[in-house]
Amino acid sequence: MYSRIENIERVLKEYLPEKSGYQKLIFEAMEYALMAGGKRLRPMFMHEVYKMCGGMDDKLIEPFMAAIEMIHTYSLVHDDLPAMDDDDYRRGRKTTHVVYGEAMGILAGDALLNYAYETAAKAFDIKDCDAKRVALALQVLAKKAGVYGMVGGQVVDVDMNGSVPDMDTLMFIYTCKTSALLEASFMIGGILAGADEEDIVLLENASRNVGIAFQIQDDVLDITSTTEELGKPVNSDAKNEKVTFASYYGLDKAKEAVMNYSMEAEKYIDDMNISGDTSFVKKMINDLIFRKN
């Protein structure tokens, strides 16, 4: 796993803009945010699904691996802003807006989002690329990151403004805010590898279940874990009077739901018409969903 993270870090550094010119400061802020560490789950899933579906040329998938992490990072930079979650620390160090100022924090997020699409489009320059596949992958990336995906989920979450969501609304937030970028990662891996339409739908369904299970497990860990294990304060949902799947249905049913969603995700992968080895992707799903932190 560590070697895979190292490879993703190499890819990210390769696609970051050179820190020079009049706008040098924004390049520094982009790098500060992007290279803050983390599990790099989205590009890792993208790469592993690509290989699972028969993808051979890593140079084709790498621009999209960098792009998905840039989009994920921009969302975190904006989440940390005073108007959103107002967090001063992430992953053990000061957040981007604390280091560079609020205005530059906003611009760093904007820059990462726009540069993500510039980066993904570089796949068109890869020798012998299938332009139709690259174009379809770009469509998926844009949709899953936007108002019908991650941003849409964030909008509904913010718009709740302290009111109690019903379960349909809560699941919409989980599906869009948490699952959408995972869906993009799985689907783009399959698209660029040449998977057929039926298998792309199965990948979308599998990753949606992974995202929902991941979020419910987050709810469970907020109740059952410790600050030392989790690396952040626990019981924050209860303190903030935030409604979650676990608070809505109880801890036992939440744990059961995590299991059910994860099993459903693996079933979708088993139903795919591919000859590649699915074991590592399944292991990643299991490790992610049943993590302790």
ZINOR-V33227 format. One record per backbone hydrogen bond with DSSP energy under -1.0 kcal/mol. NH is the residue of the N-H (numbers start at 1). CO is the residue of the C=O. If there is no record, write none. Layout:
<<NH;CO> <NH;CO>>
This chain:
<<5;1> <6;2> <7;3> <8;4> <9;5> <10;6> <11;7> <12;8> <13;9> <14;10> <15;11> <16;12> <20;18> <24;21> <27;23> <28;24> <29;25> <30;26> <31;27> <32;28> <33;29> <34;30> <35;31> <36;33> <44;40> <45;41> <46;42> <47;43> <48;44> <49;45> <50;46> <51;47> <52;48> <53;49> <54;51> <55;50> <60;57> <62;58> <65;61> <66;62> <67;63> <68;64> <69;65> <70;66> <71;67> <72;68> <73;69> <74;70> <75;71> <76;72> <77;73> <78;74> <79;75> <80;76> <81;78> <84;81> <85;79> <86;81> <87;80> <90;93> <93;90> <95;88> <99;95> <100;96> <101;97> <105;101> <106;102> <107;103> <108;104> <109;105> <110;106> <111;107> <112;108> <113;109> <114;110> <115;111> <116;112> <117;113> <118;114> <119;115> <120;116> <121;117> <122;119> <123;120> <124;121> <125;122> <126;123> <129;126> <134;130> <135;131> <136;132> <137;133> <138;134> <139;135> <140;136> <141;137> <142;138> <143;139> <144;140> <145;141> <149;146> <150;144> <152;146> <153;149> <154;150> <155;151> <156;152> <157;153> <158;154> <159;155> <161;158> <163;160> <170;166> <171;167> <172;168> <173;169> <174;170> <175;171> <176;172> <177;173> <178;174> <179;174> <183;179> <184;180> <185;181> <186;182> <187;183> <188;184> <189;185> <190;186> <191;187> <192;188> <193;189> <194;191> <195;190> <200;196> <201;197> <202;198> <203;199> <204;200> <205;201> <206;202> <207;203> <208;204> <209;205> <210;206> <211;207> <212;208> <213;209> <214;210> <215;211> <216;212> <217;213> <218;214> <219;215> <220;216> <221;217> <222;218> <223;220> <224;220> <225;221> <230;226> <231;227> <235;222> <239;235> <240;236> <241;238> <242;237> <248;244> <249;245> <250;246> <254;250> <255;251> <256;252> <257;253> <258;254> <259;255> <260;256> <261;257> <262;258> <263;259> <264;260> <265;261> <266;262> <267;263> <268;264> <269;265> <270;266> <271;267> <272;269> <274;272> <282;278> <283;279> <284;280> <285;281> <286;282> <287;283> <288;284> <289;285> <290;286>>
